[in-house]
Amino acid sequence: MPRKPRRNFTTDQKVAILRRHFVDKVAISDLCVEYDLQPSVFYYWQKQAFENLAGAFQPAVTTSSREKDLEREVDALRARLTKKDGVIASISEEYVSLKKTLGEP
């Protein structure tokens, strides 16, 4: 007897099925018949959901090490730019004072 091809449910589909059980109180057996699922698959999804549930309550903003490295690089570049601006201002001031001393317009 040939095997059925394996179906892949998206994350959104899995969440919708689990939500129907927990929120709408649809029996697991009814869901398994409706979606042609093995109960063990449903219980595996339920286990995964509960194991990862803590992530739903953590702050959504987390910076990766790559983002932190980029922030440090941006800060370093800003510091260099500020230093260059200071040097340019100093040279410009010196240039203007030399022009005044030499009497150029």
Backbone as CSV, one residue per row, in Angstrom:
resi,resn,N_x,N_y,N_z,CA_x,CA_y,CA_z,C_x,C_y,C_z
1,MET,0.851,-1.181,0.000,0.000,0.000,0.000,0.891,1.237,0.000
2,PRO,0.710,2.138,-0.957,1.557,3.337,-1.013,1.248,4.281,0.144
3,ARG,2.280,4.952,0.570,2.128,5.918,1.665,1.599,7.234,1.129
4,LYS,0.865,7.932,1.990,0.392,9.268,1.635,1.585,10.212,1.643
5,PRO,1.587,11.183,0.750,2.690,12.162,0.815,2.576,12.981,2.100
6,ARG,3.711,13.299,2.660,3.735,14.066,3.910,3.296,15.494,3.646
7,ARG,2.381,15.958,4.487,1.916,17.333,4.373,2.693,18.191,5.353
8,ASN,2.933,19.411,4.962,3.600,20.357,5.848,2.637,21.497,6.137
9,PHE,2.343,21.661,7.411,1.489,22.754,7.838,2.371,23.951,8.160
10,THR,1.905,25.124,7.795,2.655,26.331,8.142,2.473,26.609,9.630
11,THR,3.302,27.482,10.153,3.191,27.863,11.557,1.825,28.468,11.839
12,ASP,1.338,29.300,10.941,0.023,29.923,11.132,-1.093,28.877,11.149
13,GLN,-0.980,27.862,10.306,-1.991,26.809,10.294,-1.975,26.023,11.603
14,LYS,-0.777,25.716,12.088,-0.661,24.981,13.357,-1.263,25.793,14.502
15,VAL,-0.965,27.081,14.531,-1.501,27.956,15.577,-3.020,27.997,15.492
16,ALA,-3.558,28.078,14.292,-5.006,28.136,14.123,-5.668,26.852,14.629
17,ILE,-5.049,25.722,14.347,-5.607,24.449,14.809,-5.548,24.354,16.327
18,LEU,-4.419,24.712,16.909,-4.290,24.692,18.369,-5.263,25.677,19.015
19,ARG,-5.414,26.844,18.409,-6.326,27.857,18.948,-7.766,27.332,18.957
20,ARG,-8.149,26.624,17.892,-9.505,26.072,17.856,-9.741,25.125,19.017
21,HIS,-8.715,24.383,19.406,-8.875,23.473,20.535,-8.946,24.234,21.855
22,PHE,-8.012,25.161,22.063,-7.919,25.839,23.360,-8.960,26.933,23.547
23,VAL,-9.268,27.664,22.508,-10.197,28.786,22.634,-11.629,28.360,22.320
24,ASP,-11.792,27.685,21.190,-13.138,27.307,20.749,-13.600,25.991,21.367
25,LYS,-12.718,25.310,22.097,-13.040,24.055,22.795,-13.473,22.937,21.838
26,VAL,-12.887,22.921,20.626,-13.159,21.840,19.683,-12.350,20.632,20.139
27,ALA,-12.967,19.469,20.151,-12.301,18.252,20.612,-11.132,17.897,19.698
28,ILE,-10.090,17.343,20.303,-8.898,16.958,19.537,-9.274,15.929,18.476
29,SER,-10.125,14.992,18.820,-10.519,13.958,17.855,-11.216,14.577,16.641
30,ASP,-12.042,15.593,16.880,-12.720,16.257,15.756,-11.724,16.991,14.870
31,LEU,-10.759,17.656,15.498,-9.740,18.371,14.719,-8.896,17.398,13.903
32,CYS,-8.555,16.281,14.512,-7.727,15.294,13.810,-8.457,14.707,12.605
33,VAL,-9.745,14.485,12.746,-10.537,13.988,11.615,-10.636,15.060,10.536
34,GLU,-10.921,16.300,10.966,-11.101,17.398,10.013,-9.839,17.670,9.196
35,TYR,-8.681,17.639,9.855,-7.424,17.969,9.172,-6.630,16.734,8.780
36,ASP,-7.212,15.564,8.986,-6.555,14.293,8.679,-5.188,14.215,9.362
37,LEU,-5.223,14.432,10.679,-4.005,14.435,11.503,-3.984,13.229,12.422
38,GLN,-2.809,12.774,12.742,-2.661,11.792,13.803,-2.698,12.541,15.129
39,PRO,-3.350,12.011,16.141,-3.370,12.692,17.440,-1.976,12.952,17.990
40,SER,-1.037,12.061,17.697,0.337,12.267,18.185,0.947,13.532,17.594
41,VAL,0.580,13.856,16.351,1.075,15.085,15.719,0.501,16.300,16.444
42,PHE,-0.800,16.243,16.746,-1.433,17.346,17.473,-0.761,17.547,18.827
43,TYR,-0.553,16.449,19.548,0.061,16.566,20.872,1.514,17.052,20.791
44,TYR,2.201,16.704,19.714,3.570,17.198,19.510,3.550,18.708,19.307
45,TRP,2.615,19.203,18.497,2.490,20.651,18.296,2.163,21.346,19.611
46,GLN,1.279,20.729,20.394,0.896,21.300,21.688,2.112,21.381,22.601
47,LYS,2.922,20.333,22.612,4.145,20.319,23.433,5.088,21.433,22.991
48,GLN,5.274,21.567,21.677,6.134,22.631,21.156,5.618,24.003,21.573
49,ALA,4.313,24.197,21.497,3.723,25.498,21.843,3.987,25.827,23.305
50,PHE,3.786,24.860,24.190,3.982,25.123,25.608,5.455,25.321,25.958
51,GLU,6.341,24.611,25.264,7.773,24.779,25.521,8.271,26.153,25.088
52,ASN,7.647,26.723,24.058,8.076,28.019,23.539,7.189,29.165,24.007
53,LEU,6.287,28.898,24.911,5.339,29.905,25.370,6.011,31.049,26.116
54,ALA,7.093,30.786,26.808,7.784,31.840,27.561,8.274,32.945,26.631
55,GLY,8.615,32.609,25.409,9.081,33.606,24.450,8.025,34.648,24.126
56,ALA,6.759,34.288,24.273,5.684,35.230,23.976,5.610,36.345,25.013
57,PHE,6.147,36.114,26.203,6.066,37.098,27.271,7.350,37.889,27.465
58,GLN,8.360,37.611,26.666,9.612,38.350,26.756,9.517,39.586,25.878
59,PRO,10.322,40.604,26.208,10.301,41.814,25.381,10.606,41.476,23.922
60,ALA,9.887,42.143,23.046,10.027,41.851,21.620,11.337,42.378,21.049
61,VAL,11.902,43.411,21.666,13.107,44.023,21.125,14.338,43.361,21.743
62,THR,15.053,42.650,20.929,16.335,42.091,21.344,17.332,42.406,20.247
63,THR,18.487,42.844,20.638,19.490,43.177,19.639,20.469,42.027,19.508
64,SER,20.752,41.678,18.291,21.695,40.610,18.030,23.110,41.148,18.153
65,SER,24.067,40.249,18.170,25.464,40.678,18.275,25.860,41.477,17.035
66,ARG,25.293,41.148,15.885,25.577,41.893,14.651,25.089,43.334,14.788
67,GLU,23.887,43.511,15.343,23.353,44.858,15.527,24.205,45.650,16.508
68,LYS,24.661,44.985,17.573,25.514,45.660,18.552,26.831,46.090,17.914
69,ASP,27.412,45.210,17.076,28.648,45.555,16.373,28.430,46.750,15.459
70,LEU,27.309,46.773,14.754,27.012,47.891,13.862,26.804,49.184,14.633
71,GLU,26.164,49.105,15.793,25.981,50.300,16.615,27.323,50.849,17.089
72,ARG,28.228,49.948,17.494,29.569,50.390,17.908,30.306,51.050,16.742
73,GLU,30.178,50.468,15.559,30.839,51.028,14.374,30.285,52.412,14.047
74,VAL,28.978,52.571,14.142,28.351,53.870,13.881,28.845,54.898,14.899
75,ASP,28.913,54.508,16.174,29.401,55.426,17.208,30.844,55.845,16.935
76,ALA,31.684,54.889,16.516,33.082,55.197,16.206,33.169,56.159,15.018
77,LEU,32.355,55.930,13.993,32.364,56.811,12.824,31.875,58.212,13.180
78,ARG,30.877,58.299,14.050,30.403,59.612,14.495,31.497,60.362,15.249
79,ALA,32.245,59.641,16.077,33.341,60.269,16.822,34.407,60.785,15.856
80,ARG,34.725,59.993,14.831,35.720,60.439,13.844,35.232,61.663,13.094
81,LEU,33.946,61.674,12.743,33.371,62.802,12.013,33.398,64.066,12.876
82,THR,33.098,63.939,14.152,33.142,65.081,15.065,34.563,65.624,15.158
83,LYS,35.542,64.721,15.225,36.942,65.136,15.293,37.341,65.875,14.011
84,LYS,36.928,65.348,12.863,37.238,65.996,11.587,36.595,67.380,11.507
85,ASP,35.333,67.481,11.983,34.658,68.782,11.987,35.443,69.785,12.829
86,GLY,35.973,69.331,13.960,36.783,70.209,14.818,38.051,70.664,14.116
87,VAL,38.708,69.745,13.415,39.938,70.088,12.691,39.634,71.079,11.575
88,ILE,38.561,70.851,10.838,38.182,71.761,9.747,37.874,73.148,10.301
89,ALA,37.149,73.206,11.421,36.823,74.506,12.025,38.093,75.225,12.460
90,SER,39.028,74.488,13.028,40.285,75.085,13.478,41.090,75.633,12.303
91,ILE,41.186,74.854,11.238,41.937,75.288,10.051,41.254,76.494,9.408
92,SER,39.937,76.475,9.338,39.198,77.602,8.754,39.427,78.871,9.567
93,GLU,39.410,78.741,10.871,39.651,79.895,11.746,41.055,80.446,11.533
94,GLU,42.011,79.547,11.418,43.396,79.960,11.182,43.525,80.650,9.830
95,TYR,42.839,80.118,8.814,42.886,80.686,7.481,42.307,82.102,7.472
96,VAL,41.173,82.288,8.142,40.537,83.607,8.188,41.444,84.595,8.916
97,SER,42.051,84.178,10.001,42.931,85.102,10.739,44.164,85.453,9.915
98,LEU,44.701,84.539,9.140,45.846,84.830,8.268,45.451,85.815,7.174
99,LYS,44.270,85.655,6.607,43.801,86.586,5.578,43.686,87.988,6.138
100,LYS,43.181,88.090,7.360,43.045,89.403,7.989,44.408,90.020,8.240
101,THR,45.356,89.195,8.676,46.674,89.704,8.968,47.376,90.195,7.701
102,LEU,47.183,89.476,6.612,47.820,89.843,5.357,47.059,90.938,4.625
103,GLY,45.864,91.233,5.084,45.082,92.324,4.498,44.332,91.916,3.249
104,GLU,44.133,90.639,3.051,43.368,90.209,1.892,41.883,90.288,2.204
105,PRO,41.076,90.602,1.179,39.621,90.720,1.411,38.940,89.408,1.659
